Amino acid sequence: MTPALQQEIFKAGLRGLLGLLIGGLFGHWLLGVGMGLALYLLMHLRYLAVLRNWFSAPKLVELPEPGGIWGEVYESLLNLQKRNRKRKKRLAAIVSEFQASTEALPDGAVVLGERGEIVWFNTAGRTLLGLRSPQDFGQRIANLVRHPAFTAYFTSGDYGSEVEAPSPINTAVLLSYRIIPYGSGQRLLVVRDISDSRRLDTIRRDFVANASHELRTPLTVLRGYLDMMSADASGPLKPWRAPIVEMRAQAQRMEALIADLLKLARLEADGQQARLDVLDVPAMLTRAVEDAKAVSQGQHCFESDIAPGVQLLGRDVEVQSIFTNLIANAGQYTPAGGVIRVRWWADTEGAHFNVADTGIGISDKDLPRLTERFYRVDVGRSRASGGTGLGLSIVKHALERHEGRMKIESEVGVGSTFTCNFPLHRVQMAVAAVAPPTALV
């Protein structure tokens, strides 16, 4: 029991005793005790009324200093009020600093509430999205940015990636939208202008495609003359036989490089509206493995575990390029006598294509860069085998167009495993499929 509470009990007892003595003088001692305690209660009601008024208008009402239990209550409330004011000042300073820093950002920043309503936005957000202050505060962002791609992204709740859509005030401006959840149901919308970046990508793709097309004609002429000279190399051109063979090999490599560049340009171009077919993947993989065996000429052992009837909704040429490039890569980087395993199966998560080899392997520092254009782990070996350095880049783009993802696992000197995962909604099951036996060659 605190001293203040003991003091209040003493005051109550003292007033009751005083009322008893006064009431005894008039022969009504019980009435006297009641009157004394009633006066004590009225005092507490007065302090309570003051507290009620202070809660209503703390800046206008000044709390008294009565001492006792009410003095402790008043003092605690005033201390709490001081702490809250300090906390509010700190929070106001943090918010002010956040707003000042985001105002300096070139990207738009929009703070959204639990229902997606606009709470705050910076200058870049106002410029890119055409937001108005204060008219748009409280408006749901989905009512102002109505593009279907953004609407689907906003309502999905899956904010692990970003989405691209035109600006609501200028369709010529392409924006990247990224939502970052934080706090209790709040979200931060980050908007970036990517028009120049996409324009440069388009220019680059067009340049590569046009340059590759233009190089094809002179290269074809050069190949024709080299073929003629190679046929006559046993005559007067016999001393030039080795250089002619080398020139033919380099011309063939140039043709392969141009073909891959054109294929990559087509994959990067906007062609998502191309027709989708139900692909007989087991048949495609069987052909790809047979082609790889022909190239290997018995130097490698091929194992196939291909689930029958598991088909894929996609584009024939692009999916075939995934299979052939990965199997060909395994052959290029696996020494003679090595094993190459090809597997195709489906489960509750989707369809999966897997190529494992017992080749030279890939170091950890090379793994993040494998899908870059012209990047080679072993430059000398790749060039000797006619590699262009574009195979895995083609695989990456073809997979992205089929909503797939690639996982690479490797250990130097042990081998590598490339796994392509396709989403479940692209899997088609053939009717009455019969499983072929596992092939071991």
WOVENVEN-V515986 format. One record per backbone hydrogen bond with DSSP energy under -1.0 kcal/mol. CO is the residue of the C=O (numbers start at 0). NH is the residue of the N-H. Records with the same first field share a line. If there is no record, write none. Layout:
CO = NH, NH
//
This chain:
1 = 5
2 = 6
3 = 7
4 = 8
5 = 9
6 = 10
7 = 11
8 = 12
9 = 13
10 = 14
11 = 15
12 = 16
13 = 17
14 = 18
15 = 19
16 = 20
17 = 21
18 = 22
19 = 23
20 = 24
22 = 27
27 = 31
28 = 32
29 = 33
30 = 34
31 = 35
32 = 36
33 = 37
34 = 38
35 = 39
36 = 40
37 = 41
38 = 42
39 = 43
40 = 44
41 = 45
42 = 46
43 = 47
44 = 48
45 = 49
46 = 50
47 = 51
48 = 52
49 = 53
50 = 54
51 = 55
52 = 56
56 = 59, 60
66 = 70
67 = 71
68 = 72
69 = 73
70 = 74
71 = 75
72 = 76
73 = 77
74 = 78
75 = 79
76 = 80
77 = 81
78 = 82
79 = 83
80 = 84
81 = 85
82 = 86
83 = 87
84 = 88
85 = 89
86 = 90
87 = 91
88 = 92
89 = 93
90 = 94
91 = 95
92 = 96
93 = 97
94 = 98
95 = 99
96 = 100
97 = 101
98 = 102
107 = 190
108 = 121
109 = 188
110 = 118, 119
111 = 186
112 = 115
115 = 140
116 = 112
117 = 137
119 = 110
121 = 125
122 = 126
123 = 127
124 = 128
125 = 129
131 = 135
133 = 136
135 = 138
138 = 117
139 = 142
140 = 144
146 = 150
147 = 151
148 = 152
149 = 153
150 = 154
151 = 155
162 = 176
164 = 174
169 = 172
172 = 166
173 = 193
174 = 164
175 = 191
176 = 162
177 = 189
179 = 187
181 = 185
185 = 181
186 = 111
187 = 179
188 = 109
189 = 177
190 = 107
191 = 175
193 = 197
194 = 198
195 = 199
196 = 200
197 = 201
198 = 202
199 = 203
200 = 204
201 = 205
202 = 206
203 = 207
204 = 208
205 = 209
206 = 210
207 = 211
208 = 212
209 = 213
210 = 214
211 = 215
214 = 218
215 = 219
216 = 220
217 = 221
218 = 222
219 = 223
220 = 224
221 = 225
222 = 226
223 = 227
224 = 228
225 = 229
226 = 230
227 = 231
229 = 232
231 = 234
234 = 237
236 = 239
237 = 240
239 = 243
240 = 244
241 = 245
242 = 246
243 = 247
244 = 248
245 = 249
246 = 250
247 = 251
248 = 252
249 = 253
250 = 254
251 = 255
252 = 256
253 = 257
254 = 258
255 = 259
256 = 260
257 = 261
258 = 262
259 = 263
260 = 264
261 = 265
262 = 266
263 = 267
264 = 268
270 = 273
276 = 313
278 = 280, 311
279 = 283
280 = 284
281 = 285
282 = 286
283 = 287
284 = 288
285 = 289
286 = 290
287 = 291
288 = 292
289 = 293
290 = 294
291 = 295
292 = 296
295 = 298
298 = 336
300 = 339
301 = 440
302 = 341
303 = 438
304 = 343
308 = 310, 429
310 = 427
311 = 278
313 = 276
314 = 318
315 = 319
316 = 320
317 = 321
318 = 322
319 = 323
320 = 324
321 = 325
322 = 326
323 = 327
324 = 328
325 = 329
326 = 330
327 = 331
328 = 332
332 = 359
334 = 337
337 = 300
338 = 357
339 = 302
340 = 355
341 = 304
342 = 353
343 = 306
344 = 351
349 = 346
350 = 421
351 = 344
352 = 419
353 = 342
354 = 417
355 = 340
359 = 412
362 = 366
365 = 368
366 = 369
368 = 371
371 = 374
377 = 381
378 = 382
379 = 383
380 = 384
381 = 386
382 = 385
388 = 373
389 = 393
390 = 394
391 = 395
392 = 396
393 = 397
394 = 398
395 = 399
396 = 400
398 = 401, 403
399 = 402
404 = 420
406 = 418
408 = 416
410 = 413, 414
414 = 410
415 = 356
416 = 408
417 = 354
418 = 406
419 = 352
420 = 404
421 = 350
422 = 425
423 = 426
425 = 312
427 = 310
438 = 303
//
